Amino acid sequence: MEENIQLLQLCLTQIEQQLGWGENSRWTHQDFEELSERIYCTTKIRLSVTTLKRLWGKVAYTSSPTLQTLNTLAAFAGYSTWRAFKLAHTPAALPEEPPTEAVVSEVALPELPQEIRSHRKATAYVYTLAICLILIMVGFISYGLIFKSFSVDPSAIRFSSQPVTLGVPNTVIFHYDATASPSDDIAIQQSWDQRLRENVSREGHQYTTTYYYPGYHRAKLLINNQVIKEHDVYIKTDGWLALIENEPVPLYVKDKIIDKGILQASLSSLEKFKLASNEQIPWLDYYNVQDFGELASDDFSFETEVKNETNTGNAVCQESRITIMCSNGRMLVPLAIPGCVGNINLTLGDLYLEGRINDLSAFGCDLSQWQKLRLEVKNRQVSIFLNGKQIYRTVYSNDAGKVVGIRYKFMGAGAVNYVRLWDKHKKLVFEDEFE
């Protein structure tokens, strides 16, 4: 157990050195958000901000991390699995035994001839090597028997789901049949977040859970921690939804958020939750998740106008993020005042660019005024325009799927003037002038 703790700390230290962000004692909530995004872009597995804070000791937690979490950390650190990380570091982590001389007698014994000593060393080496090979063979055989005894035929397992309503919170009823499982270790996981995993009975057939955030979630049925079945759970909104990010349940803004042609929750709405002050401003999100048909993320256009006048306390950077949510990824375009562009990050499909090591200065602007942002994607070639001027152009590799939603995220009470979406044929698919 102590060895595992030491190895975990070693892995976290390697990640810190890889990031180059300085002492983790100075990391902010935003740093952990960025780390979560970076891990996801590298491994395609998302570790939540809360999980990362627990690992780095920012949140009290007594349980040990799961094997999947350890595998994800190891993969981000550059290793194939947690086992590979252990094999690479366990020998180095063990202190060397200092050479000792056994005292047989007070009378010095004559030293054996060199040829006899060499023969004995060679014989001992051969015996040791033989024993190691035998142990390795036994291990492989045992592993094969265990794996075989727990093998599962996916075709014999059933797994489906159905939301009970529109919007959030939303209860989803999962229907499953895992009676063919050789093991009782069966669990259903809502999405990528391992904290949202619950064990279920092998003899059972229904399980309900609640989703608090809209979006395109990938639910999983696991047996012995192995994903056997998975499918998409599409949680839509009923028009525009405003919420304040909060763990584990967000705070939904019930006040009016559309007025005089603008989408905006007032700062007084945030203050009602006693979260907003001159020093501490929460993240405010606007969601519109709906069926846009077969609008492909590889070929579409998007345009909007935003501003964020909140500039006090931790919101001094006026950071704003505009996201096109996709079934297999996302397009996230950040904006901030010019002095804070080193803190922002750009995500386009599988491409993740940090402002810390990339020049994203073109995304700096005066957010106290309306900023017109346009995104054009054609065959995965992305062009980004700000106030009619092209500020960035690049290409990403992997298909992000179809467009499933729009999300605005503001540090403070940001506002949206309009939003428009076109397909590859320049046909207007969605438009909202907030009138």
Residue pairs with C-beta under 8 A, 6 or more apart in sequence:
3 90
3 93
4 64
6 93
7 85
7 86
7 89
7 90
7 93
8 55
8 65
8 70
8 73
10 89
10 93
11 70
11 73
11 74
11 77
11 85
12 55
12 56
12 73
14 77
15 73
15 76
15 77
16 24
18 77
18 78
19 35
21 27
21 31
21 356
24 56
27 56
27 58
29 49
30 343
32 49
32 52
32 53
32 56
32 58
33 49
34 345
34 354
35 52
36 46
36 47
36 48
36 49
36 52
37 345
37 347
37 352
38 76
38 345
38 352
38 354
39 45
39 46
39 47
39 72
39 73
39 76
40 46
40 47
40 192
41 347
41 350
41 351
41 352
42 75
42 76
42 352
43 72
43 75
43 76
45 68
45 72
45 75
45 192
46 192
46 193
47 69
47 72
47 73
48 193
48 195
49 247
50 59
50 195
50 247
50 248
51 65
51 69
51 193
51 194
51 195
53 59
54 61
54 65
55 65
55 69
55 73
65 73
66 194
66 225
67 82
67 225
68 194
68 225
69 194
70 82
71 81
71 82
73 82
74 80
74 81
74 82
74 84
74 85
75 81
77 85
79 85
79 88
149 182
150 182
150 183
150 223
150 224
151 182
152 180
152 181
152 182
152 223
152 226
152 228
153 180
154 228
154 229
156 180
157 176
157 177
157 178
157 180
157 181
157 221
157 223
157 228
157 229
158 175
158 176
158 177
158 178
158 229
159 174
159 175
159 176
159 219
159 221
159 228
159 229
159 230
159 231
160 174
160 175
160 176
160 231
161 172
161 173
161 174
161 175
161 219
161 231
161 233
162 172
162 173
162 175
163 170
163 171
163 172
163 211
163 233
163 234
163 235
164 170
164 171
164 172
164 173
165 171
166 236
166 237
166 238
167 214
167 236
167 237
167 238
167 241
168 211
168 212
168 213
168 214
168 235
168 237
168 241
168 252
169 210
169 211
169 212
169 249
170 210
170 211
170 235
171 208
171 209
171 210
171 211
172 190
172 208
172 209
172 210
172 211
172 219
172 233
172 235
173 206
173 207
173 208
174 188
174 206
174 207
174 208
174 209
174 219
175 205
175 206
176 188
176 200
176 204
176 205
176 206
176 207
176 221
177 205
178 186
178 200
178 202
178 221
178 223
179 202
179 203
181 202
181 223
183 202
183 223
183 224
184 202
185 199
185 223
185 224
185 225
186 199
186 200
186 201
186 202
186 221
186 222
186 223
187 197
187 198
187 199
187 200
187 221
187 222
187 225
188 197
188 198
188 200
188 207
188 209
188 219
188 220
188 221
188 222
189 196
189 197
189 198
189 219
189 220
189 221
189 222
190 196
190 197
190 209
190 211
190 217
190 219
190 233
191 217
191 218
191 219
191 233
192 218
195 248
196 209
197 222
198 207
198 209
200 207
211 217
211 233
211 235
212 248
212 249
212 250
213 235
213 243
213 250
214 235
214 236
214 237
214 241
214 287
214 289
214 405
215 235
215 287
215 289
215 325
215 404
215 405
216 232
216 233
216 234
216 235
216 289
216 325
216 326
216 327
216 401
216 404
216 405
217 232
217 233
217 234
217 235
218 230
218 231
218 232
218 233
219 230
219 231
219 232
219 233
220 227
220 229
220 230
221 227
221 228
221 229
221 230
222 228
232 327
234 289
234 404
235 289
236 289
236 290
236 291
236 405
237 287
237 288
237 289
237 290
237 405
239 288
240 257
240 258
240 263
240 286
240 287
240 288
240 432
241 252
241 286
241 287
241 288
242 252
242 253
242 257
242 265
242 269
242 284
242 285
242 286
242 287
243 250
243 251
243 252
243 253
243 284
243 285
243 287
244 250
244 251
244 252
244 253
244 270
244 273
244 275
244 282
244 283
244 284
244 285
245 282
245 283
245 284
245 285
246 275
246 282
250 285
251 273
251 275
253 265
253 269
253 270
253 284
255 265
255 266
255 269
255 272
257 263
257 264
257 265
257 269
257 286
258 434
261 417
261 418
261 433
261 434
261 435
262 415
262 416
262 417
262 434
263 286
263 408
263 415
263 416
263 417
263 432
263 434
264 413
264 414
264 415
264 416
265 284
265 286
265 413
266 413
267 276
267 310
267 412
267 413
269 413
270 276
270 281
270 282
270 284
270 412
270 413
273 282
275 282
276 282
277 313
278 312
278 313
279 312
279 313
279 314
280 313
280 314
281 310
281 312
281 313
281 314
281 315
281 411
281 412
283 409
283 410
283 411
284 409
284 410
284 411
284 412
284 413
284 414
285 407
285 408
285 409
285 410
286 407
286 408
286 416
287 405
287 406
287 407
288 405
288 406
288 407
288 419
288 432
289 325
289 404
289 405
289 406
290 405
291 404
292 402
292 403
292 404
292 421
292 429
292 430
293 429
294 402
295 402
295 403
295 421
295 423
295 429
296 402
296 403
296 423
296 424
297 324
297 326
297 329
297 331
297 349
297 377
297 399
297 400
297 401
297 402
297 403
298 377
298 378
298 379
298 380
298 399
298 400
299 377
299 378
299 379
299 423
299 424
300 324
300 377
300 403
300 421
300 422
300 423
300 424
300 429
301 374
301 375
301 376
301 377
301 421
301 422
301 426
302 324
302 331
302 374
302 375
302 376
302 419
302 420
302 421
302 422
303 372
303 373
303 374
303 375
303 418
303 419
303 420
304 322
304 372
304 373
304 416
304 417
304 418
304 419
304 420
305 370
305 371
305 372
305 373
305 416
305 417
305 418
306 320
306 322
306 335
306 367
306 370
306 371
306 373
306 408
306 410
306 414
306 415
306 416
306 417
307 367
307 368
307 369
307 370
307 371
307 414
307 415
307 417
308 318
308 319
308 320
308 335
308 367
308 368
308 410
308 411
308 412
308 413
308 414
308 415
309 318
309 367
309 368
309 412
309 413
309 415
310 318
310 410
310 411
310 412
310 413
310 414
311 318
311 337
311 368
311 412
314 411
315 411
315 412
316 337
316 340
317 336
317 337
317 339
317 340
317 343
317 411
318 336
318 337
318 340
318 367
318 368
318 411
318 412
319 334
319 335
319 336
319 340
319 343
319 344
319 410
319 411
320 334
320 335
320 336
320 367
320 408
320 409
320 410
320 411
320 414
321 332
321 333
321 334
321 335
321 407
321 408
321 409
321 410
322 332
322 333
322 334
322 335
322 373
322 407
322 408
322 409
323 330
323 331
323 332
323 333
323 406
323 407
323 408
323 409
324 330
324 331
324 332
324 375
324 403
324 405
324 406
325 403
325 404
325 405
325 406
325 407
326 349
326 400
326 401
326 402
326 403
326 404
327 400
327 401
327 402
327 404
328 398
328 399
328 400
328 401
329 349
329 350
329 398
329 400
329 401
330 347
330 349
330 400
331 347
331 348
331 349
331 375
331 377
331 382
331 400
332 345
332 346
332 347
332 348
333 346
333 363
333 373
333 375
333 384
334 344
334 345
334 346
334 355
334 360
334 363
335 344
335 363
335 364
335 365
335 367
335 371
335 373
335 386
336 343
336 344
336 363
336 364
336 365
336 367
337 364
337 365
337 366
337 367
338 361
338 364
338 365
339 364
340 364
341 355
341 360
341 361
341 363
341 364
342 355
342 356
342 360
343 355
343 356
344 355
344 360
344 363
345 352
345 353
345 354
345 355
345 360
346 352
346 353
346 355
346 358
346 360
346 363
346 392
347 353
348 382
348 394
348 396
349 380
349 396
349 397
349 398
349 399
349 400
350 396
350 397
350 398
350 400
351 394
351 395
351 396
351 397
353 360
355 363
360 392
362 386
362 391
362 392
363 386
363 391
363 392
365 371
365 386
365 387
370 417
371 386
371 387
372 385
372 386
372 387
372 388
373 384
373 385
373 386
374 384
374 385
374 386
374 388
375 382
375 383
375 384
375 385
376 382
376 383
376 384
376 385
377 383
378 424
380 395
380 396
380 397
380 399
381 393
381 394
381 395
382 392
382 393
382 394
382 395
382 396
383 390
383 392
383 393
384 390
384 391
384 392
384 393
385 391
403 421
406 419
406 421
408 414
408 416
416 434
417 434
418 431
418 432
418 433
418 434
419 430
419 431
419 432
420 428
420 430
420 431
421 428
421 429
421 430
421 431
422 428
422 429
423 429
